[in-house]
Amino acid sequence: MYRNLMAEMARAGILYKEMAEKLGIRESTYSFKVNGKVEWKLKEMLAVQKVLNEKLGTCYTLDYLFKV
């Protein structure tokens, strides 16, 4: 559902399990969020943005990463 998010995770080599651990949630919960079955919390979105920007050396916005 979130194509840009998925593409940047792949580019960074980050798996669902790793990102879920960084957010302090279960891998299945992360999967539900990425697939639009569960809503994101702002703090989770900001954490994902931070992880990807630090790993890739980018300045991606939330609008870009979470574009539907």
N, C-alpha and C positions, 0 to 999 in steps of 0.2 A: 504494500500500500504506500509506503513512504520510499519511493524509488531513490531519491537523492541520499537519504539516510542509509539505505541498504548499499548503494554504490560506494559511499564514503567508508562505511564499515569494511567492505570488501577491500577497498584500496588500502586501508590501514591494517588489514589482516586481523580484524577483531571479530570473534565469534559471539553469538548470542550469549553463551555461557559466561564469557569474560565480561561483556558489558553488563549483564545482569548482576554479576558479583560486584562490579564497581558501583552499581546503583543500590545494592543491598536488597535485591528482589530475586525471586526464583526465575530460572530460565524460561519456564512455561509462561509466567506472567509477562516477561519481556516479549516473548513471542506474541502473546495476545495483544500487547500494546502496538507492536510493529504491524500487526495485521488488522488493526482498527477495531478489535473486539473489546478492548479496555482503554479508557481514556488516560492520557498522559497527565502527570502532575507537572507543574512548571519547574519544580526543583529537579525532577528527573530529566526533563528536556535540557535544562541548563547544564546538568552533569554530563549528559551525552555530548552536548556541544563542546564542553571543556575537554573531555577525553579525546574527541576527534581532532579538535583544533591543536591540542598539544602534541598528539601523535603524528599528525600530518603537517604541522607547521602552517596551518591555514587560519583564516578568520571567518569561517562559515557562520551565517546568521541562522537563527531559529526558523525564520521564514523559508530559507533555502532547504535546511535539513528536514523540516517537517511539512514540506509542501505535499499536498495530497494529489 
